[in-house]
Every structure is written in C-alpha cells, then in structure tokens.
Amino acid sequence: MQQSIAFHHRTGIDRIKDFLRGIGIFLRLIASNRVGLLGFIMVLFFVGLSFIGPHLVPLDTKTKVSEIYVPPSWEHPLGTDHQGRDVWSQIVHGGKDILYVAFLTGLISTFIGVFFGSLSAIIGGSFDSLMSGLADVWLTIPRFPLLAVLAGFIRLDSLSLLALILGVLGWAGLFRAVRAQVFSLKERDYVEAARALDLGLGHIIFSEILPNMMSYIAINFTFAMTSAIYAQTSLVFLGLVPISTSNWGVMISLAWTRGAIFFKDSIYYIMSPIMAIALLQLALVWTGRSLEAVFNPRLRAGA
C-alpha cells in the first residue's frame, strides 16, 4: 500500500517536472527570435491589461465638464475624453471584448479550415470537388459588405455570435492552403503505413498529418485574430454592432461622432484606442515569428 502511494506521488512529481520542462522549452523557443519574443511579451501585456487590469483600475464613468480633453498627467496618463472621463481606464476596460472575439474567431475559422481541408484532401473524389467549389465561391464573397448586410437582419449584440459569424466567413483561405499541404503529406510513408494498419481517418488526420503542419496553422491562427480585430472594430465604429460594453472600437466611434477631431487637445483621446489596436495586431504578427520554432518538429528537436 505504501509503495503504491509512493509510486503515485512520484508520478505526480514527474508530471509536474515534465510540465515545467515543457514550459522551459517553449520559452526558450520563443526567445530564439528577438522580434517574436518582444511580440509575445506584448501579447502577455495586453492579456494582463484586459483581464487583470479592470480589477485594479476602476472604469471612470463620471462626467466632469471642467476636465474635458485634459492632456496627459499623473492623474490622467492618457488624458480625458469629451466628457472629462479618464481615457486610460477606458483603454484598460476596452480590450477584453476585442481579445475574446479575436481568439474565438481565430479558433473557429482555423478549426473549420484545417478540419475540412484535411478531410477534403484525404477523402478526395466528389467530396473534394464539392468543398473546393464551395471554398472558391466563399472566397469571392466580399466579407465586410456581407457583414454590413447581415447586421441589418441579425442583431449582433452577442460577442460569441459575432465571433461565430466572423469565423464562418474566414475559413476558405486556410482550407485551400491546408488542402494543398495535405495532398503532399498524405503520400508520405508514415501516412501510407497508418492506412495499411487501418488506424482510422481520425488518427491519420490528427496524429500523422496535423503535427507536421502546426507551425503553419499557428501562424494562420494569429493572422485570423488580426483580421477579426479589424472586422470587429470596423463594425463597431460604423455602429453596425450594438455592443453595450466599452471597447476600443466604441471609443473610436464616440470620438468621431462627438467631433473630437475638431479639438486640438483631443489627439490623445483619438490616438489611444487606435494605437492600442495597432500595437495588439503588431504583437500578434511578431509572435508568429517565434511560433514556427515552437511548432516546427525539426526546430523543436534542436531545443
């Protein structure tokens, strides 16, 4: 009995050690590219700012007429808006929705593109022709005008629904890229061996083929997130998405509708959400440089 308990205790410790070793390898691979490391640090900063920051920095909702468009100071690091509210607090509270929609959209579009791209290439035949034709038609549809039209028929007040629509609209490009790669990979010896052993379609896709495309998939996931950020903020700016919570797109929309552009001291209010969006997207793109080292089996083997 005591030997069994000791065995399980050692097993738990070993798992913790393996987990910590994996984190160490991950960080070492991320750090192999300085630009990628900087991007990863910036992503962590925005995640912390958006999900932890709101618990530390209260949202300023009080109108202060005497402090309209006050320039940056110790009290207001990014100045104030058209109602005298602190811009920094709005930046802190405005990133959560952006990141949530971006991540969920990237997850949905990546899953659809990878799953059906792999399935289409492996099954082939009429299914492949059908999916390829559908992807071709999907790529010809202008995405943003379609979103604008959908906003007139569907109330896009749910972040999850918005992410689902953006994800469904963004799978076709990755589908074609994955399909082309799987056509090449499925002729490899290890895939033929898995087929000969009748290991099943799921095993062939998820265990034999996808691990060899993970670097490409991860990079495309970051690009899907940046595309979702553009789409969401654009829809919010145009008033097509009635999101009640404060986010960076709402800040830009209010700055435009309240005529902030006509006040010389409003530059900080206008540029703060724009710079936050631009820096977040830059961080995601830069992080993609290190993701190849993390998910590429050849580079990972040398870690």
C-alpha beads as a LAMMPS data file, in Angstrom:
LAMMPS data file: protein, C-alpha beads

303 atoms
302 bonds

1 atom types
1 bond types

-500.0 500.0 xlo xhi
-500.0 500.0 ylo yhi
-500.0 500.0 zlo zhi

Masses

1 110.0

Atoms # bond

1 1 1 0.000 0.000 0.000
2 1 1 2.751 2.429 0.963
3 1 1 4.713 1.515 -2.169
4 1 1 1.624 2.219 -4.295
5 1 1 1.141 5.638 -2.670
6 1 1 4.824 6.431 -3.141
7 1 1 4.594 5.386 -6.789
8 1 1 1.632 7.692 -7.433
9 1 1 3.407 10.505 -5.563
10 1 1 6.481 10.118 -7.757
11 1 1 4.301 10.002 -10.842
12 1 1 2.643 13.300 -9.879
13 1 1 6.026 14.931 -9.272
14 1 1 7.300 13.618 -12.577
15 1 1 4.299 15.113 -14.359
16 1 1 4.945 18.480 -12.735
17 1 1 8.588 18.277 -13.764
18 1 1 7.613 17.400 -17.332
19 1 1 5.171 20.314 -17.402
20 1 1 7.787 22.757 -16.135
21 1 1 10.337 21.345 -18.568
22 1 1 7.846 21.849 -21.396
23 1 1 7.288 25.472 -20.355
24 1 1 11.058 25.987 -20.276
25 1 1 11.444 24.586 -23.802
26 1 1 8.517 26.712 -25.003
27 1 1 10.038 29.906 -23.584
28 1 1 13.465 29.024 -24.978
29 1 1 11.999 28.518 -28.448
30 1 1 10.005 31.745 -28.194
31 1 1 13.176 33.589 -27.168
32 1 1 15.061 32.207 -30.178
33 1 1 13.679 35.111 -32.211
34 1 1 14.054 38.522 -30.570
35 1 1 11.209 40.102 -32.508
36 1 1 8.982 37.124 -31.732
37 1 1 9.901 37.338 -28.050
38 1 1 9.031 41.039 -27.986
39 1 1 5.700 40.270 -29.654
40 1 1 4.975 37.507 -27.136
41 1 1 5.718 39.860 -24.226
42 1 1 3.417 42.466 -25.773
43 1 1 0.635 39.885 -26.149
44 1 1 1.020 38.918 -22.480
45 1 1 0.880 42.609 -21.583
46 1 1 -2.390 43.122 -23.452
47 1 1 -3.902 39.952 -21.975
48 1 1 -2.937 41.079 -18.471
49 1 1 -4.132 44.611 -19.176
50 1 1 -7.523 43.416 -20.451
51 1 1 -8.321 40.636 -17.982
52 1 1 -6.468 41.654 -14.812
53 1 1 -6.315 45.427 -15.264
54 1 1 -10.091 46.014 -14.866
55 1 1 -9.859 44.604 -11.324
56 1 1 -7.150 47.136 -10.470
57 1 1 -8.264 50.221 -12.435
58 1 1 -11.935 51.218 -11.997
59 1 1 -13.769 52.475 -15.075
60 1 1 -14.268 56.226 -14.962
61 1 1 -17.932 56.905 -15.841
62 1 1 -18.396 60.274 -14.143
63 1 1 -18.873 63.304 -16.384
64 1 1 -16.562 66.208 -15.460
65 1 1 -17.219 69.256 -17.629
66 1 1 -14.220 71.136 -16.235
67 1 1 -11.809 68.355 -17.360
68 1 1 -12.840 67.834 -20.991
69 1 1 -9.868 66.937 -23.214
70 1 1 -7.319 67.430 -20.437
71 1 1 -3.805 66.491 -21.711
72 1 1 -1.902 63.566 -20.133
73 1 1 -0.883 63.986 -16.486
74 1 1 -0.170 61.828 -13.447
75 1 1 -3.876 61.758 -12.678
76 1 1 -4.858 61.007 -16.282
77 1 1 -1.939 59.222 -18.064
78 1 1 -3.710 59.388 -21.457
79 1 1 -5.786 62.487 -20.883
80 1 1 -9.579 62.691 -20.837
81 1 1 -12.403 62.373 -23.362
82 1 1 -15.301 64.588 -24.452
83 1 1 -16.982 64.132 -21.063
84 1 1 -13.901 64.558 -18.938
85 1 1 -13.574 60.816 -18.251
86 1 1 -10.183 59.177 -17.879
87 1 1 -9.022 57.627 -21.174
88 1 1 -6.567 55.202 -19.531
89 1 1 -9.369 53.486 -17.601
90 1 1 -11.303 53.077 -20.856
91 1 1 -8.273 51.519 -22.538
92 1 1 -7.886 49.086 -19.642
93 1 1 -11.545 48.068 -19.764
94 1 1 -11.819 48.123 -23.560
95 1 1 -9.576 45.235 -24.591
96 1 1 -11.395 42.253 -23.125
97 1 1 -14.134 42.097 -25.768
98 1 1 -11.618 42.660 -28.565
99 1 1 -9.407 39.786 -27.417
100 1 1 -12.337 37.458 -26.773
101 1 1 -13.832 37.907 -30.240
102 1 1 -10.399 37.723 -31.899
103 1 1 -9.421 34.498 -30.125
104 1 1 -12.778 32.787 -30.644
105 1 1 -12.906 33.839 -34.294
106 1 1 -9.385 32.549 -34.906
107 1 1 -10.265 29.278 -33.190
108 1 1 -13.447 28.742 -35.229
109 1 1 -12.032 29.690 -38.636
110 1 1 -8.840 27.688 -38.039
111 1 1 -10.744 24.590 -36.948
112 1 1 -13.101 24.716 -39.945
113 1 1 -10.306 25.364 -42.424
114 1 1 -7.982 22.700 -41.029
115 1 1 -10.614 20.025 -40.475
116 1 1 -12.353 20.285 -43.840
117 1 1 -9.113 20.980 -45.711
118 1 1 -7.580 17.788 -44.355
119 1 1 -10.763 15.790 -44.835
120 1 1 -11.218 17.005 -48.395
121 1 1 -7.672 16.102 -49.418
122 1 1 -7.772 12.652 -47.823
123 1 1 -11.233 11.581 -48.975
124 1 1 -10.956 13.164 -52.424
125 1 1 -13.492 12.429 -55.125
126 1 1 -16.828 14.214 -55.216
127 1 1 -16.477 15.445 -51.621
128 1 1 -13.225 17.199 -52.501
129 1 1 -14.793 18.754 -55.600
130 1 1 -17.784 19.960 -53.588
131 1 1 -15.682 21.503 -50.805
132 1 1 -13.221 23.087 -53.250
133 1 1 -16.063 24.630 -55.228
134 1 1 -17.677 25.918 -52.042
135 1 1 -14.361 27.435 -50.926
136 1 1 -13.908 29.129 -54.300
137 1 1 -17.373 30.681 -54.044
138 1 1 -16.735 31.651 -50.414
139 1 1 -13.523 33.472 -51.356
140 1 1 -15.334 35.588 -53.929
141 1 1 -17.855 36.907 -51.390
142 1 1 -16.866 40.402 -50.158
143 1 1 -16.596 39.831 -46.447
144 1 1 -17.170 43.254 -44.921
145 1 1 -20.139 44.272 -47.124
146 1 1 -21.739 40.922 -46.272
147 1 1 -21.236 41.641 -42.561
148 1 1 -22.867 45.041 -43.030
149 1 1 -25.864 43.410 -44.713
150 1 1 -26.128 40.720 -42.036
151 1 1 -26.086 43.404 -39.343
152 1 1 -29.331 44.711 -40.849
153 1 1 -31.074 41.340 -40.385
154 1 1 -29.337 39.909 -37.322
155 1 1 -28.848 41.771 -34.072
156 1 1 -25.122 41.242 -33.452
157 1 1 -25.260 42.137 -29.759
158 1 1 -23.643 38.871 -28.685
159 1 1 -19.858 38.640 -28.814
160 1 1 -19.998 34.868 -29.303
161 1 1 -22.424 35.220 -32.215
162 1 1 -20.199 37.875 -33.801
163 1 1 -17.159 35.619 -33.414
164 1 1 -19.076 32.683 -34.906
165 1 1 -20.091 34.709 -37.974
166 1 1 -16.577 36.081 -38.459
167 1 1 -15.120 32.589 -38.065
168 1 1 -17.521 31.026 -40.556
169 1 1 -16.721 33.746 -43.080
170 1 1 -12.956 33.357 -42.736
171 1 1 -12.218 29.652 -43.235
172 1 1 -11.898 29.359 -47.015
173 1 1 -8.360 30.699 -47.461
174 1 1 -6.900 28.365 -44.842
175 1 1 -8.949 25.485 -46.274
176 1 1 -7.219 25.739 -49.642
177 1 1 -3.753 26.067 -48.099
178 1 1 -4.261 23.083 -45.778
179 1 1 -5.772 21.007 -48.578
180 1 1 -2.709 21.614 -50.761
181 1 1 -0.334 20.643 -47.952
182 1 1 -2.278 17.508 -47.055
183 1 1 -2.187 16.382 -50.701
184 1 1 1.607 16.401 -50.344
185 1 1 1.784 14.889 -46.857
186 1 1 -0.642 12.037 -47.478
187 1 1 1.833 10.442 -49.892
188 1 1 4.475 10.141 -47.176
189 1 1 5.483 6.700 -45.936
190 1 1 4.171 7.149 -42.383
191 1 1 0.688 8.065 -43.670
192 1 1 0.679 5.076 -46.017
193 1 1 1.714 2.888 -43.069
194 1 1 -1.168 4.245 -40.957
195 1 1 -3.563 3.452 -43.802
196 1 1 -2.168 -0.046 -44.187
197 1 1 -2.650 -0.652 -40.448
198 1 1 -6.240 0.676 -40.750
199 1 1 -5.738 3.145 -37.880
200 1 1 -8.713 5.224 -38.946
201 1 1 -9.275 8.590 -40.558
202 1 1 -9.169 10.480 -37.256
203 1 1 -5.771 9.058 -36.364
204 1 1 -4.359 9.842 -39.800
205 1 1 -5.540 13.470 -39.676
206 1 1 -4.837 14.388 -36.051
207 1 1 -1.823 12.184 -35.285
208 1 1 0.032 11.835 -38.571
209 1 1 -0.718 14.899 -40.714
210 1 1 -1.629 17.855 -38.478
211 1 1 1.520 17.746 -36.285
212 1 1 3.563 18.394 -39.431
213 1 1 1.502 21.498 -40.236
214 1 1 1.241 23.002 -36.759
215 1 1 3.674 25.847 -37.379
216 1 1 1.712 26.941 -40.452
217 1 1 -1.618 26.545 -38.637
218 1 1 -0.417 28.534 -35.612
219 1 1 0.789 31.408 -37.786
220 1 1 -2.506 31.483 -39.679
221 1 1 -4.330 31.498 -36.347
222 1 1 -2.590 34.763 -35.407
223 1 1 -3.484 36.268 -38.783
224 1 1 -7.113 35.210 -38.288
225 1 1 -7.085 37.039 -34.965
226 1 1 -5.740 40.247 -36.507
227 1 1 -8.361 40.062 -39.251
228 1 1 -11.089 39.606 -36.628
229 1 1 -9.835 42.661 -34.720
230 1 1 -10.111 44.774 -37.865
231 1 1 -13.595 43.475 -38.648
232 1 1 -14.953 43.907 -35.128
233 1 1 -13.628 47.424 -34.574
234 1 1 -14.813 48.481 -38.043
235 1 1 -18.335 47.196 -37.392
236 1 1 -18.443 48.883 -34.000
237 1 1 -17.103 52.131 -35.456
238 1 1 -19.843 52.150 -38.108
239 1 1 -22.475 51.424 -35.466
240 1 1 -23.425 48.074 -37.021
241 1 1 -22.714 46.137 -33.827
242 1 1 -24.698 47.473 -30.849
243 1 1 -22.264 46.389 -28.148
244 1 1 -23.222 47.970 -24.847
245 1 1 -19.883 47.455 -23.135
246 1 1 -16.942 49.768 -23.640
247 1 1 -14.208 48.692 -26.018
248 1 1 -11.617 50.353 -28.227
249 1 1 -13.924 50.370 -31.238
250 1 1 -16.595 52.163 -29.197
251 1 1 -14.015 54.750 -28.143
252 1 1 -13.100 55.485 -31.766
253 1 1 -16.781 55.650 -32.745
254 1 1 -17.612 58.080 -29.924
255 1 1 -14.566 60.206 -30.732
256 1 1 -15.839 60.515 -34.311
257 1 1 -19.497 61.154 -33.521
258 1 1 -18.681 63.678 -30.773
259 1 1 -16.481 65.696 -33.118
260 1 1 -13.262 65.098 -31.210
261 1 1 -11.280 65.610 -34.402
262 1 1 -12.111 69.320 -34.277
263 1 1 -10.441 69.852 -30.884
264 1 1 -6.664 70.163 -30.821
265 1 1 -6.335 68.686 -27.318
266 1 1 -8.308 65.540 -28.236
267 1 1 -5.404 63.882 -30.067
268 1 1 -4.627 61.657 -27.074
269 1 1 -8.230 60.524 -26.846
270 1 1 -8.389 59.701 -30.549
271 1 1 -4.999 58.022 -30.847
272 1 1 -5.110 55.934 -27.652
273 1 1 -7.564 53.253 -28.908
274 1 1 -6.057 53.363 -32.396
275 1 1 -2.558 52.736 -31.016
276 1 1 -3.872 50.001 -28.706
277 1 1 -5.423 48.165 -31.670
278 1 1 -2.342 48.672 -33.858
279 1 1 0.075 47.509 -31.149
280 1 1 -2.029 44.441 -30.361
281 1 1 -2.067 43.426 -34.014
282 1 1 1.665 44.096 -34.314
283 1 1 2.261 41.946 -31.242
284 1 1 0.304 39.055 -32.786
285 1 1 2.200 39.314 -36.072
286 1 1 5.559 39.435 -34.303
287 1 1 4.619 36.481 -32.096
288 1 1 4.024 34.484 -35.268
289 1 1 7.752 34.693 -35.988
290 1 1 8.506 32.550 -32.935
291 1 1 5.599 30.160 -33.360
292 1 1 7.358 28.401 -36.223
293 1 1 10.186 27.478 -33.868
294 1 1 7.701 26.270 -31.243
295 1 1 5.653 24.030 -33.541
296 1 1 8.192 23.004 -36.162
297 1 1 9.340 19.466 -35.188
298 1 1 12.813 19.976 -36.707
299 1 1 13.479 23.191 -34.817
300 1 1 11.896 21.773 -31.665
301 1 1 14.182 18.749 -31.792
302 1 1 17.209 21.009 -31.503
303 1 1 15.919 22.740 -28.362

Bonds

1 1 1 2
2 1 2 3
3 1 3 4
4 1 4 5
5 1 5 6
6 1 6 7
7 1 7 8
8 1 8 9
9 1 9 10
10 1 10 11
11 1 11 12
12 1 12 13
13 1 13 14
14 1 14 15
15 1 15 16
16 1 16 17
17 1 17 18
18 1 18 19
19 1 19 20
20 1 20 21
21 1 21 22
22 1 22 23
23 1 23 24
24 1 24 25
25 1 25 26
26 1 26 27
27 1 27 28
28 1 28 29
29 1 29 30
30 1 30 31
31 1 31 32
32 1 32 33
33 1 33 34
34 1 34 35
35 1 35 36
36 1 36 37
37 1 37 38
38 1 38 39
39 1 39 40
40 1 40 41
41 1 41 42
42 1 42 43
43 1 43 44
44 1 44 45
45 1 45 46
46 1 46 47
47 1 47 48
48 1 48 49
49 1 49 50
50 1 50 51
51 1 51 52
52 1 52 53
53 1 53 54
54 1 54 55
55 1 55 56
56 1 56 57
57 1 57 58
58 1 58 59
59 1 59 60
60 1 60 61
61 1 61 62
62 1 62 63
63 1 63 64
64 1 64 65
65 1 65 66
66 1 66 67
67 1 67 68
68 1 68 69
69 1 69 70
70 1 70 71
71 1 71 72
72 1 72 73
73 1 73 74
74 1 74 75
75 1 75 76
76 1 76 77
77 1 77 78
78 1 78 79
79 1 79 80
80 1 80 81
81 1 81 82
82 1 82 83
83 1 83 84
84 1 84 85
85 1 85 86
86 1 86 87
87 1 87 88
88 1 88 89
89 1 89 90
90 1 90 91
91 1 91 92
92 1 92 93
93 1 93 94
94 1 94 95
95 1 95 96
96 1 96 97
97 1 97 98
98 1 98 99
99 1 99 100
100 1 100 101
101 1 101 102
102 1 102 103
103 1 103 104
104 1 104 105
105 1 105 106
106 1 106 107
107 1 107 108
108 1 108 109
109 1 109 110
110 1 110 111
111 1 111 112
112 1 112 113
113 1 113 114
114 1 114 115
115 1 115 116
116 1 116 117
117 1 117 118
118 1 118 119
119 1 119 120
120 1 120 121
121 1 121 122
122 1 122 123
123 1 123 124
124 1 124 125
125 1 125 126
126 1 126 127
127 1 127 128
128 1 128 129
129 1 129 130
130 1 130 131
131 1 131 132
132 1 132 133
133 1 133 134
134 1 134 135
135 1 135 136
136 1 136 137
137 1 137 138
138 1 138 139
139 1 139 140
140 1 140 141
141 1 141 142
142 1 142 143
143 1 143 144
144 1 144 145
145 1 145 146
146 1 146 147
147 1 147 148
148 1 148 149
149 1 149 150
150 1 150 151
151 1 151 152
152 1 152 153
153 1 153 154
154 1 154 155
155 1 155 156
156 1 156 157
157 1 157 158
158 1 158 159
159 1 159 160
160 1 160 161
161 1 161 162
162 1 162 163
163 1 163 164
164 1 164 165
165 1 165 166
166 1 166 167
167 1 167 168
168 1 168 169
169 1 169 170
170 1 170 171
171 1 171 172
172 1 172 173
173 1 173 174
174 1 174 175
175 1 175 176
176 1 176 177
177 1 177 178
178 1 178 179
179 1 179 180
180 1 180 181
181 1 181 182
182 1 182 183
183 1 183 184
184 1 184 185
185 1 185 186
186 1 186 187
187 1 187 188
188 1 188 189
189 1 189 190
190 1 190 191
191 1 191 192
192 1 192 193
193 1 193 194
194 1 194 195
195 1 195 196
196 1 196 197
197 1 197 198
198 1 198 199
199 1 199 200
200 1 200 201
201 1 201 202
202 1 202 203
203 1 203 204
204 1 204 205
205 1 205 206
206 1 206 207
207 1 207 208
208 1 208 209
209 1 209 210
210 1 210 211
211 1 211 212
212 1 212 213
213 1 213 214
214 1 214 215
215 1 215 216
216 1 216 217
217 1 217 218
218 1 218 219
219 1 219 220
220 1 220 221
221 1 221 222
222 1 222 223
223 1 223 224
224 1 224 225
225 1 225 226
226 1 226 227
227 1 227 228
228 1 228 229
229 1 229 230
230 1 230 231
231 1 231 232
232 1 232 233
233 1 233 234
234 1 234 235
235 1 235 236
236 1 236 237
237 1 237 238
238 1 238 239
239 1 239 240
240 1 240 241
241 1 241 242
242 1 242 243
243 1 243 244
244 1 244 245
245 1 245 246
246 1 246 247
247 1 247 248
248 1 248 249
249 1 249 250
250 1 250 251
251 1 251 252
252 1 252 253
253 1 253 254
254 1 254 255
255 1 255 256
256 1 256 257
257 1 257 258
258 1 258 259
259 1 259 260
260 1 260 261
261 1 261 262
262 1 262 263
263 1 263 264
264 1 264 265
265 1 265 266
266 1 266 267
267 1 267 268
268 1 268 269
269 1 269 270
270 1 270 271
271 1 271 272
272 1 272 273
273 1 273 274
274 1 274 275
275 1 275 276
276 1 276 277
277 1 277 278
278 1 278 279
279 1 279 280
280 1 280 281
281 1 281 282
282 1 282 283
283 1 283 284
284 1 284 285
285 1 285 286
286 1 286 287
287 1 287 288
288 1 288 289
289 1 289 290
290 1 290 291
291 1 291 292
292 1 292 293
293 1 293 294
294 1 294 295
295 1 295 296
296 1 296 297
297 1 297 298
298 1 298 299
299 1 299 300
300 1 300 301
301 1 301 302
302 1 302 303
